[in-house]
Amino acid sequence: MGGRREAVSENSHVSNKQSPVPPPASHLPPPNPFSEIRMTSLHALRGANFWSERPVTRMDLVIGAFEDLSSAQVPGFAEALSEAMPGLMEHRCSIGERGGFLTRLRRGTYAPHIIEHVALELQTMAGHDVGFGKTRGGDAPDEYTMVFEHRHGGVGLRAAALALDAVQKAFAGELASVDYAVTELRALTESPDIPDLHQHVRCGITGGDHRHETREELTRRGLPTDDIVVDVAPSYILQAGLPYSRSDIAIILDARPTDVPERYQETERARKLVSVLADAVPRTGTVIAPAKEWEVQDYARNGGCGVAIFATDDGVTENDRRVARAVATVQRGRIVIERAGYSADAGPLRDDIPPVAQVTAALAMSIIGNGS
C-alpha cells in the first residue's frame, strides 16, 4: 500500500487460477454463453472506492462452464471481436505494448477479462477516453468481480451490460457488429449524469464495530450537532464507494470488517478497504488510526494526511509515535492525549460505551479543538 491508491497497470487481470497454455481450439460447439455467463450484480461507484479514487462501474459475474474455456479454444472468437472493435488493438493489457490484449486473446484468456476490455472499448468508441480496469476472482471458482473506469455513470452501467452481450454473442459465433451498442452509448453521453459528489463532512467513521457509539460520543463531547458525521459501513464502501467527497477527519476504528464477503476480510484487503476513508481527507486533515496498523497509517501519510494514533491501553509503539500528529492511550483508567510534547487528561474511561469509541472521540475532539 504505497500510496492513496495502489498503482495498477491499465486493464490488469487476475483470475482464480493460473492461465496455462490452453489446449488447441475445439471443433465442438461451446456451452451456451447466454445461460452460462451471467451478471449477478451491477453498481456505479461515484466516490473514492476500494478499486480507485476515480468513478468506476462494478459488475459481478458467474461464468459456469466458461471457467475452463478460453478464447483460444473457440474458433473465430478473437477474429470476430477484433473485426467488430478494431480499437482493441490499442489495448496494451499486461503485456505492456500495443496489441497486447489481442495477443492474449489469441493465446487464450477468459470471459471476465474480455468483458472488461470490451466495456472500456465501447465507451471509447462512444467518445469517452477511459483505460483503467481490473478483474478479480470471487469466492467460488466461477465467480468474478470486474471493475472499469467510466466518465458517466449511466454510460458505464450500460457499457457493462452491452459488453456482456457482445462477448456472449462472440462465444456463440453470432457477433457481427457492435454499432447498435455504440449508438446507444453515444445517446446516453448526451443525457444528464448523476451529479458529482460535493458533500463536505466533518468526520467519516468506519470499522467493523462501534461506529454508532463513536458518533454518539463525539456529540456527547461537544461536537456541534450541525457538523455532519458519517458512519460508513465497510460493505457500503465496497458496494458504492464513499458517500461524500471530503472530510476534515477520518476515524478508522479497526481493520476487521465483518459485513463483507470473506475474501475482503483477508488482512491486506481489509486494510485497503477501510483505508479508502483517507482518500477524502485533504492534506490539512487528519486520519485517526489504530496503533500497530502501520499499513493503514502509511496509506494516509503517503496521501499527505496527518495521522493520529490511538490504543485502548498504553500499547502505542515507538514506531507509532514517530509518525503521529497526536496519540491517545488509556493509562490507569483515564484517557490521555499527547501532542506537541504535552499531555492532557481527557477524562476517565466509562463503562457505558466501548473504550474504542471513547478514546477515538476524545482524540478527534482534541484535534478539532486545536484547529487542525
Buried (B, 14 or more C-beta within 10 A) or exposed (E): BEEBBEEEBBBBBEBBEEBEEBEEBEEEEBBBBBEBBBBEEBBBBBBBBBBBBBBBBBBBBBBBBBBBBBBBBBBEBBEBBBEBBEEBEBBBBBBEEEBBBBBBBBBBBBBBBBBBBBBBBBBBBBEBEBBBBBBBBBEEBBBBBBBBBBBBBBBBBBBBBBBBBBBBBBBBBEBEEBEEBBEBBBEBBEEEBEEEBEBEBBBBBBBBBBBEBBBBBBEBBEBEEEEEBBBBBBBBBBBBBBBBBBBBBBBBBBBBBEEBBEBBBEEEBBBBBBBBBBBBBEEEBBBBBBBBBBBBBBBBBBBBBBBBBBBBEEEBEEEBEEBBBBBBBBEEEEBBBBBEEEEBEBEEBEEEBBBBBBBBBBBBBBBBEEEB
